[in-house]
Amino acid sequence: ADHFEFSIVCIKSMKRPSVRTRDPRPTPPPLSSNRRPSHYRRRRNDSPAHRYRRLVIHVILVIVAITFSKMRTKHRDNRNNNNNDQPPHDPFNITEEEQQNFHPVVIFPRVYVTDNSADAQNGKKKKMKRKTTIYRLLDRSNNALPNASTLVIRDEHNNPVFLTNPTSSSPSSSTSSWLLSKKDQTKYNATLYTVGKHGEQRLHMDSAEMFQHKTKQIDGYSKKRNIHMGIDLGGPIGTKVHAFCDGILHSVGYGDYGYVNMVVEHHVQPPPPQQQRQEKQEKQEKHPTTKKIWALYGRLDAKTSNPNQKTVGQTVKRGEVLGRLGNSDKNGGWSFPRVHFQISIMAPTTHDMPAVVSRVDRNSALVNYPDPRIVLGPLY
């Protein structure tokens, strides 16, 4: 065993020693030297010109991303605003006879219009005149021009007719032959009888602190709110505001800026007995005999609509004057007198409803607060 271990030691000692590979990089200078060694030289991609180029590319990409996001948001808002022109969804199943029996909330003025259509058989123009309502349809969406509006009248079928207006943000889409005289059109281009749309986004109007408060809730709706859930009916100071149907007073009280809000629980009566039996035979009556609609009449003049003179539970008759339109000091600081009309499928907890909601709550709010055109008729 001793001879075997001795032989292994001899063989190991006869092996060729390993050759150390030389480091191709030069040895660094001592740390005390201020000179930067050559192997620490910057790479070509880390040059000042390349860093500046990368910064420019990053800035361009950020600008493109922000622009694309704004375009997508604008497209979504325009799509939502365009959907407002569609026929409203009616969860109450209001019939045409019931709608015609409703009293106007605000009575608009009436003017004479002429029929400019030609007779298909004789080729002669008709000379027919009739009286119809007239008002201005306002556009308060985020992409609208300042004070944009369109003059609107009603045709023989009570459908809205949009007249040409130089202050309108969109051209007229009406094909009706009913025309208004230039004198009346010039007169009513600045009329105070106006209509504000339901469901449109108002970034420039609803910018007050109360609408930007993230924690303040009205019936469970909070966050930054700018989507309108009612219809604004404008008119001169002192214009009467009527109840559209019979009901009882649900609640009344002062708003945030001194105006009066009034909620009425309206009871829409069923159709006549003969028509009711016919609907039962056709299996079309899927709703209860008495329909309850809670309506908010907001921003009324506090002097003419004193809550102390109202009693919760008192009877409200069709066409009864609930209040009047006040000036800007008594109407929440708005530049024009108007009443905020809003309907609900459920009873509110207070004398107020969320007049505007956030974009996140828009779909659920449209279900709880339907389009008031169900009651007011085809205003636009």
Secondary structure per residue as TSV (DSSP state, phi and psi in degrees):
chain	resnum	aa	ss	phi	psi
A	1	A	-	360.0	-36.3
A	2	D	H	-67.6	-39.3
A	3	H	H	-64.7	-34.0
A	4	F	H	-69.9	-44.3
A	5	E	H	-64.6	-36.0
A	6	F	H	-65.9	-37.4
A	7	S	H	-67.1	-37.6
A	8	I	H	-66.4	-38.7
A	9	V	H	-63.8	-39.0
A	10	C	H	-67.0	-40.4
A	11	I	H	-64.1	-41.3
A	12	K	H	-65.5	-35.5
A	13	S	H	-71.5	-20.9
A	14	M	T	-84.6	-7.6
A	15	K	S	-68.8	148.1
A	16	R	-	-71.5	132.0
A	17	P	-	-66.6	146.2
A	18	S	-	-70.2	143.1
A	19	V	-	-96.2	122.5
A	20	R	-	-74.7	131.7
A	21	T	-	-78.2	138.1
A	22	R	-	-84.7	136.3
A	23	D	-	-71.0	121.2
A	24	P	S	-66.0	-24.4
A	25	R	S	-76.6	143.4
A	26	P	-	-69.6	153.1
A	27	T	-	-67.7	137.0
A	28	P	-	-69.8	150.6
A	29	P	-	-70.5	169.2
A	30	P	-	-62.8	154.1
A	31	L	T	-65.0	-23.1
A	32	S	T	-71.0	-15.9
A	33	S	-	-78.6	140.3
A	34	N	-	-88.1	-4.7
A	35	R	S	-81.2	135.1
A	36	R	-	-79.3	127.5
A	37	P	-	-64.8	158.5
A	38	S	G	-68.4	-33.2
A	39	H	G	-77.9	-6.9
A	40	Y	G	-95.2	11.6
A	41	R	-	-65.8	143.9
A	42	R	-	-63.4	147.6
A	43	R	-	-74.2	166.9
A	44	R	G	-67.3	-35.3
A	45	N	G	-70.4	-14.8
A	46	D	G	-101.9	20.9
A	47	S	S	-75.9	158.7
A	48	P	H	-57.6	-37.9
A	49	A	H	-64.8	-40.2
A	50	H	H	-70.1	-38.8
A	51	R	H	-64.0	-38.6
A	52	Y	H	-64.9	-39.3
A	53	R	H	-65.1	-41.7
A	54	R	H	-64.6	-38.4
A	55	L	H	-63.2	-41.7
A	56	V	H	-63.7	-41.6
A	57	I	H	-64.4	-42.1
A	58	H	H	-63.7	-41.1
A	59	V	H	-63.0	-41.0
A	60	I	H	-64.6	-41.8
A	61	L	H	-64.7	-38.8
A	62	V	H	-65.1	-42.6
A	63	I	H	-62.4	-42.3
A	64	V	H	-63.5	-41.4
A	65	A	H	-65.1	-42.5
A	66	I	H	-66.0	-42.1
A	67	T	H	-62.8	-43.1
A	68	F	H	-63.3	-40.1
A	69	S	H	-64.5	-41.6
A	70	K	H	-65.2	-40.5
A	71	M	H	-63.8	-39.5
A	72	R	H	-67.1	-40.9
A	73	T	H	-65.1	-41.1
A	74	K	H	-64.8	-40.5
A	75	H	H	-64.1	-40.9
A	76	R	H	-65.8	-40.2
A	77	D	H	-66.5	-41.1
A	78	N	H	-63.9	-38.4
A	79	R	H	-65.1	-40.2
A	80	N	H	-66.3	-39.7
A	81	N	H	-68.2	-35.4
A	82	N	H	-70.0	-30.2
A	83	N	H	-67.0	-20.1
A	84	N	T	-68.2	-22.5
A	85	D	T	-80.2	-7.6
A	86	Q	S	-77.3	159.2
A	87	P	-	-58.4	135.3
A	88	P	-	-71.8	150.5
A	89	H	-	-76.5	133.3
A	90	D	-	-112.1	99.0
A	91	P	T	-77.3	-12.6
A	92	F	T	-92.3	-9.7
A	93	N	-	56.9	50.1
A	94	I	-	-73.5	126.2
A	95	T	-	-81.3	167.1
A	96	E	H	-66.9	-36.4
A	97	E	H	-65.0	-40.6
A	98	E	H	-66.6	-39.6
A	99	Q	H	-66.3	-38.0
A	100	Q	H	-68.6	-22.4
A	101	N	H	-83.7	-10.3
A	102	F	S	-71.9	146.3
A	103	H	-	-87.1	141.2
A	104	P	-	-62.1	138.5
A	105	V	S	-69.2	-44.3
A	106	V	S	-126.8	127.2
A	107	I	-	-85.1	115.8
A	108	F	-	-82.9	155.2
A	109	P	-	-68.1	161.8
A	110	R	E	-122.7	140.9
A	111	V	E	-133.3	164.2
A	112	Y	E	-89.0	134.2
A	113	V	E	-124.9	154.7
A	114	T	E	-114.6	152.0
A	115	D	E	-95.2	120.0
A	116	N	-	-103.0	15.2
A	117	S	-	-81.4	158.7
A	118	A	B	-102.9	143.1
A	119	D	-	-70.0	132.9
A	120	A	T	-67.9	-30.1
A	121	Q	T	-86.5	-48.2
A	122	N	T	-92.0	-19.4
A	123	G	-	73.9	15.6
A	124	K	-	-103.4	150.0
A	125	K	B	-77.1	138.7
A	126	K	-	-76.3	145.5
A	127	K	-	-116.8	80.2
A	128	M	-	-125.3	134.5
A	129	K	E	-122.2	148.0
A	130	R	E	-153.2	164.7
A	131	K	E	-103.5	137.6
A	132	T	E	-146.4	164.6
A	133	T	E	-78.8	156.7
A	134	I	E	-142.9	142.5
A	135	Y	E	-162.9	172.7
A	136	R	E	-107.8	130.5
A	137	L	E	-92.7	116.9
A	138	L	E	-87.2	151.3
A	139	D	-	-123.5	105.3
A	140	R	-	-112.5	24.6
A	141	S	S	-73.1	169.1
A	142	N	T	-69.8	-19.7
A	143	N	T	-105.4	14.2
A	144	A	S	-88.9	156.4
A	145	L	-	-73.4	156.7
A	146	P	T	-61.3	133.4
A	147	N	T	58.0	33.6
A	148	A	-	-72.8	135.1
A	149	S	E	-157.6	161.9
A	150	T	E	-133.9	133.2
A	151	L	E	-77.3	132.5
A	152	V	E	-128.9	136.5
A	153	I	E	-127.5	177.0
A	154	R	E	-111.4	139.6
A	155	D	-	-87.2	-169.6
A	156	E	T	-68.2	-19.0
A	157	H	T	-101.0	15.9
A	158	N	S	65.9	22.6
A	159	N	-	-92.8	148.0
A	160	P	E	-69.0	140.9
A	161	V	E	-122.0	120.4
A	162	F	E	-92.4	118.2
A	163	L	-	-89.9	159.1
A	164	T	-	-69.4	130.1
A	165	N	-	-137.8	125.3
A	166	P	T	-64.4	-19.2
A	167	T	T	-93.2	5.3
A	168	S	-	-79.5	145.8
A	169	S	S	-84.3	-10.6
A	170	S	S	-139.0	146.9
A	171	P	-	-68.9	160.4
A	172	S	-	-69.8	138.8
A	173	S	-	-111.0	14.5
A	174	S	-	-85.8	142.0
A	175	T	-	-115.6	13.6
A	176	S	-	-72.8	152.5
A	177	S	-	-92.7	-4.1
A	178	W	E	-75.3	127.6
A	179	L	E	-122.1	153.9
A	180	L	-	-111.2	140.8
A	181	S	-	-63.3	151.9
A	182	K	H	-62.7	-33.4
A	183	K	H	-64.3	-47.1
A	184	D	H	-69.3	-35.3
A	185	Q	H	-65.3	-41.2
A	186	T	H	-66.1	-35.2
A	187	K	H	-67.8	-43.0
A	188	Y	H	-93.6	1.8
A	189	N	T	-64.8	-25.7
A	190	A	T	-112.7	23.9
A	191	T	-	-69.1	149.6
A	192	L	S	-85.2	-7.6
A	193	Y	-	-78.9	106.3
A	194	T	E	-131.4	164.5
A	195	V	E	-134.3	127.2
A	196	G	E	-105.4	137.0
A	197	K	-	-72.1	158.2
A	198	H	S	-96.3	136.3
A	199	G	S	84.7	3.4
A	200	E	-	-87.9	152.8
A	201	Q	B	-90.5	125.9
A	202	R	-	-119.7	84.7
A	203	L	T	-72.9	-32.7
A	204	H	T	-91.1	-15.3
A	205	M	T	-97.5	-55.6
A	206	D	S	-85.9	63.1
A	207	S	-	-112.5	11.7
A	208	A	S	-70.0	167.5
A	209	E	H	-63.8	-35.0
A	210	M	H	-65.8	-27.8
A	211	F	H	-87.5	-16.3
A	212	Q	H	-99.3	1.4
A	213	H	-	-77.6	124.7
A	214	K	S	-82.5	-18.8
A	215	T	S	-104.9	-20.7
A	216	K	-	-71.7	127.4
A	217	Q	-	-118.9	143.9
A	218	I	B	-129.3	110.1
A	219	D	T	55.1	36.1
A	220	G	T	90.3	0.2
A	221	Y	B	-105.4	128.5
A	222	S	-	-141.3	-149.1
A	223	K	S	68.8	-171.1
A	224	K	S	-77.6	115.8
A	225	R	-	-113.0	131.4
A	226	N	-	-150.9	9.8
A	227	I	E	-102.4	120.3
A	228	H	E	-76.0	130.5
A	229	M	-	-107.5	6.0
A	230	G	S	-131.7	-167.7
A	231	I	E	-124.7	130.7
A	232	D	E	-91.1	125.6
A	233	L	E	-113.8	109.9
A	234	G	E	-100.2	162.2
A	235	G	-	-174.6	176.9
A	236	P	S	-63.8	162.9
A	237	I	T	-62.3	131.4
A	238	G	T	93.2	1.8
A	239	T	-	-65.1	136.5
A	240	K	E	-75.0	143.9
A	241	V	E	-114.4	121.2
A	242	H	E	-107.0	155.8
A	243	A	-	-81.9	131.5
A	244	F	S	-79.7	-14.9
A	245	C	S	-158.5	167.6
A	246	D	-	-67.9	154.4
A	247	G	E	174.9	-162.8
A	248	I	E	-129.9	153.5
A	249	L	E	-76.1	117.4
A	250	H	E	-81.5	-49.3
A	251	S	E	-162.8	157.2
A	252	V	E	-152.6	146.3
A	253	G	E	179.2	176.9
A	254	Y	E	-84.8	148.1
A	255	G	-	-87.5	-166.8
A	256	D	T	-72.0	-24.8
A	257	Y	T	-118.7	22.4
A	258	G	S	96.6	-7.0
A	259	Y	-	-82.7	177.2
A	260	V	E	-112.6	133.1
A	261	N	E	-110.3	138.3
A	262	M	E	-135.0	127.6
A	263	V	E	-112.7	126.1
A	264	V	E	-117.9	132.3
A	265	E	E	-90.4	102.3
A	266	H	E	-88.3	142.7
A	267	H	E	-116.0	106.9
A	268	V	E	-85.7	118.6
A	269	Q	-	-76.8	154.0
A	270	P	-	-69.6	166.8
A	271	P	-	-67.9	172.8
A	272	P	-	-57.3	159.3
A	273	P	H	-58.4	-43.3
A	274	Q	H	-62.4	-47.1
A	275	Q	H	-65.5	-34.4
A	276	Q	H	-65.2	-42.3
A	277	R	H	-64.8	-36.7
A	278	Q	H	-65.8	-39.7
A	279	E	H	-67.3	-34.3
A	280	K	H	-66.3	-39.1
A	281	Q	H	-64.9	-36.2
A	282	E	T	-84.1	-0.7
A	283	K	T	58.2	42.0
A	284	Q	-	-107.0	-7.2
A	285	E	-	-93.5	92.9
A	286	K	-	-108.4	4.8
A	287	H	S	-114.4	159.3
A	288	P	-	-64.4	161.6
A	289	T	S	-65.9	-37.6
A	290	T	S	-112.8	124.0
A	291	K	E	-102.5	134.0
A	292	K	E	-104.9	127.2
A	293	I	E	-128.1	123.1
A	294	W	E	-93.4	121.9
A	295	A	E	-118.9	135.4
A	296	L	E	-102.7	125.5
A	297	Y	E	-108.3	95.8
A	298	G	E	-103.0	156.9
A	299	R	E	65.5	43.6
A	300	L	E	-85.5	158.6
A	301	D	-	-66.1	127.6
A	302	A	T	-68.6	-26.6
A	303	K	T	-74.6	-41.7
A	304	T	T	-90.5	-10.5
A	305	S	S	-125.4	56.0
A	306	N	-	-66.6	119.2
A	307	P	G	-63.7	-23.7
A	308	N	G	-69.1	-19.5
A	309	Q	G	-94.2	3.0
A	310	K	-	-110.3	146.8
A	311	T	-	-123.0	128.2
A	312	V	T	-63.9	129.4
A	313	G	T	98.6	-6.4
A	314	Q	-	-71.3	155.4
A	315	T	E	-77.0	138.2
A	316	V	E	-117.9	126.0
A	317	K	-	-96.1	156.9
A	318	R	T	-61.8	129.3
A	319	G	T	83.0	1.1
A	320	E	-	-67.5	140.2
A	321	V	E	-78.5	114.1
A	322	L	E	-87.7	-25.4
A	323	G	E	175.8	-169.3
A	324	R	E	-134.9	162.3
A	325	L	-	-79.5	135.5
A	326	G	-	-104.5	174.6
A	327	N	-	-76.9	-174.3
A	328	S	G	-64.8	-31.6
A	329	D	G	-70.5	-28.4
A	330	K	G	-108.9	13.5
A	331	N	T	-129.4	30.2
A	332	G	T	81.0	15.6
A	333	G	T	81.6	11.7
A	334	W	-	-78.1	153.9
A	335	S	S	-77.5	-13.1
A	336	F	S	-137.8	144.1
A	337	P	-	-68.5	139.9
A	338	R	E	-167.3	160.3
A	339	V	E	-115.1	135.3
A	340	H	E	-91.1	111.0
A	341	F	E	-106.4	125.0
A	342	Q	E	-144.2	140.4
A	343	I	E	-117.4	156.5
A	344	S	E	-141.0	150.8
A	345	I	S	-89.5	-5.9
A	346	M	S	-136.3	157.1
A	347	A	-	-72.4	129.7
A	348	P	-	-72.5	160.0
A	349	T	S	-81.6	-23.2
A	350	T	S	-131.5	-165.5
A	351	H	S	-88.8	24.1
A	352	D	-	-140.8	158.7
A	353	M	-	-129.8	157.2
A	354	P	-	-67.9	101.0
A	355	A	S	-64.4	-32.4
A	356	V	E	-134.5	148.6
A	357	V	E	-129.5	170.4
A	358	S	-	-82.2	167.6
A	359	R	S	-66.3	-30.7
A	360	V	T	-67.4	-36.9
A	361	D	T	-93.8	10.0
A	362	R	H	-62.3	-48.2
A	363	N	H	-64.4	-43.7
A	364	S	H	-69.1	-34.1
A	365	A	H	-68.9	-34.7
A	366	L	H	-65.5	-25.5
A	367	V	H	-78.2	-43.5
A	368	N	H	-76.5	-29.6
A	369	Y	S	-126.2	84.4
A	370	P	-	-66.2	173.4
A	371	D	-	-68.0	125.3
A	372	P	T	-66.3	-7.7
A	373	R	H	-63.7	-14.8
A	374	I	H	-58.3	-34.3
A	375	V	H	-98.8	-41.9
A	376	L	H	-80.2	-17.1
A	377	G	-	93.5	179.4
A	378	P	-	-74.6	84.7
A	379	L	-	-75.5	-27.6
A	380	Y	-	-154.6	360.0
